[in-house]
Every structure is written in structure tokens, then in C-alpha cells.
Amino acid sequence: MKIAVGITGASGAIYGIRLLEELKALEAETHLVISPWGEYTITEETGRTVEEVKGLASYWYGEKDMAASLSSGSFPLDAMVIAPCSMKTLAGIASGFTEDLIIRSADVCLKERRKLILLARESPLSLIHLENMLTATRAGAVIMLPVPAFYTKPASIEDMVNQTVWRIIDHLGLPAKNLKRWES
Ligand SMILES: Cc1cc2nc3c(=O)[nH]c(=O)nc-3n(C[C@H](O)[C@H](O)[C@H](O)COP(=O)(O)O)c2cc1C
């Protein structure tokens, strides 16, 4: 599978990093774009370097590289995940204002009817955020939120992050063998 991964400047860069690690383990081909504020949060929140994170992807592109393959619907991408997705990037997707490669790639996924998962992170949510989520959902995107499922009895932040990442993997149709599913 060819999967685009966007990391934007919302809190939770660890979600994008763990997703890249899981996709690498599954031998998926990943195409990574990190926004400048995504680079900031990677450094600030995780202590990882941006170069380390780029090294987890099969390919990476500059945020302003609108000539990258991801920019075209003719590139045979299977899906895109933006994790975490800021409210600014969500707004760009909802309005079709494709000012950078992350938003353009998401826009291409919607027009080509490909899976687009947005791990949106903000709290509390304004009317504008909620309307943008509704617009993106109506256009075909899947809005996921990085909220823990307490029935899995997470013992650490790592457990919570992993469960969310495995839910994304599951949504992509890839094997999520570690995902804890509710069983009554
Ligand atoms: C430490 C830090 C945490 C942030 N957390 C969020 C957040 O959770 N959600 C959000 O929408 N924006 C957040 N922001 C603001 C975004 O980084 C900012 O709106 C930026 O312009 C987003 O651009 P991008 O989507 O191109 O990365 C945060 C900024 C910083 C510096």
C-alpha cells in the first residue's frame, strides 16, 4: 500500500511518529510531508529530530513542494492520514484552499475518492472547527480524535497513543493485530 502521512503543528506529533513506525513494520510505502509547525512540535514534544522522523518514511517532501508526486491525482496513492491534524490544516481541507502540499494531497484524496483520515486535535472546539469537520466528513474524510478508550485499561501514555494508532491502521484495512477490541 502507498500511504501519504502528514504531520502538522497540532499537539501530538507522537501520533504521526508512531504511525510511521507501524506502517514501516507493515512494509507499507509511506510518503511523508511535515509542516514547519509540525517540525516544531516534533522537536518540542518528543525529543526526536526531524531527520529521524523523515528517516522512518519511504519518501518525504517539502511542505511547499507542490510539484511532488502527491500533488497529482495520477499518482496511485491508496490513502492519506494526517496525524495530528491542526485546525488550520482542517480549515484548508474544508475550504479547498490548497496552500501547501499536505492540504493539496488531502484535496487530491477527496477528489479521487480515496481514504483520508484526519486525526484532528483541538479542545475545546469552536463552531468553526465543528463546521469544518462536518464539511470534511461530507466530502468523504474520516475524522478521528486522539481520545483514549478507557475500556482497554491503558496503563501509560504509550498505551493510549498505540491504541489510537492501531485504530488508524485498522481503518486503513491493514492488519492491526495488537488492537484491543471490545469483547463482552
Ligand atoms: C506547542 C504547540 C501546540 C499546538 N497545538 C495545537 C493543537 O492542538 N491544535 C491546533 O489546531 N493547533 C495547535 N497549535 C497551533 C498550530 O501549530 C498553528 O495553527 C499552525 O499554524 C498550524 O499550521 P500547520 O497546520 O500548517 O502545521 C499548536 C502550536 C504549538 C506551538
The ligand as an ORCA input file, in Angstrom:
! r2SCAN-3c Opt
* xyz 0 1
  C       3.159     23.647     21.089
  C       2.039     23.934     20.131
  C       0.879     23.204     20.211
  C      -0.186     23.454     19.343
  N      -1.304     22.689     19.426
  C      -2.301     22.856     18.540
  C      -3.424     21.981     18.551
  O      -3.525     21.038     19.355
  N      -4.370     22.158     17.599
  C      -4.283     23.134     16.647
  O      -5.178     23.227     15.808
  N      -3.232     23.999     16.626
  C      -2.232     23.871     17.528
  N      -1.142     24.710     17.505
  C      -1.124     25.816     16.531
  C      -0.658     25.382     15.128
  O       0.685     24.938     15.182
  C      -0.775     26.568     14.162
  O      -2.141     26.892     13.957
  C      -0.123     26.319     12.841
  O      -0.301     27.460     12.024
  C      -0.683     25.108     12.144
  O      -0.134     25.024     10.846
  P       0.012     23.635     10.096
  O      -1.338     23.008     10.061
  O       0.482     24.013      8.723
  O       1.021     22.825     10.836
  C      -0.073     24.480     18.379
  C       1.100     25.233     18.307
  C       2.138     24.962     19.171
  C       3.394     25.794     19.062
*
